[in-house]
Amino acid sequence: MFVSLGCATENLIQAAQAFGKHGEVSFDAAIADSVKITLEPSKAVTSQLFNTIPQRQCTRAEYDSRKVSNEDLKSLESAGSGNGVHLLMLTEPAKVEKVLEYVVQGNTAQMSDRPFVDELEAWIRFGYDEVVSKGDGLFSGSTGNPVIPRWLGTKMFNLFFSAKKRE
């Protein structure tokens, strides 16, 4: 959830800048992990990141295992770097495997955290009716899971979605 909110915050900052607002972001863990965004008038400036917001897309299809070209890797690294941030691209299998170990540890920790699991379940939209009526969340059908009513989805979620099942 924090990564998604961080991405949304960055989109907001990029859009604000393009529409003549300067945005300052601050995080306050003491106030319910809140993010505060302060906008002030400034000169409108568009960035490469702003221009790509409507072009971005995501797929949950299985990765076809094709190597990403060096040109595309350089383009990604350039787009992801700036304002004190540098993107580190990991392409060596040993380094990728090491990161995978951390991802598994992180997923296991999350799945052992009941409040996290409860929040995740609350954000999953199991059926088309929920997708339309709520207009938010994670649609279970987009991950290849069956499209089912919420009452059945929550039972299946709790039956199959646990730290032990994810290992």
C-alpha positions, 0 to 999 in steps of 0.5 A: 500500500505504501508503494502505491501511495508513494507512486500516487504522490509522485504523480500528483507532484508531477501533475501539480508542477505541470499545472503551475503548482510547486509541491512539497511532500512530508511524511509523518509517522506520528500522525497515523503514517500520514503524507502531507502535500503542500501546493503553492503557485509557481511557474508551470513546468512539464517533465518527461515523467509528467508526459508519460503518466497517461502512457503507462500501463501494467499487465499481470500476464506471465512474463515472456522471459525476453531480455530487456534491451540495453537501450530500454534499460538505459531509458528506464534508468534515466527516467527513474533518476533525478532529484537526488534519486538514482535507479539501480538496475539489477540484471545479474542473476545472482543479484536478482536471486538475492533480492528475491530472498528479501522479497520472500522474507518481506512477503512472509512478514506481511502475511504474518501481520493480521492487520495487513492481511485484513487490509489486503482482503478489504481492498480486493474486489472479487466480483464485477459488481464490486469493481463497478460500485467501489471504483477502487481496489484490486480486481481478483480477475486481473490476477487470474483468480476467479471472479466470484461474489464477495461472500465466497471470495473472503472465504477462499481468501482466508482459506488459501492466502497465508504466509505458509501457503506463500512460501 
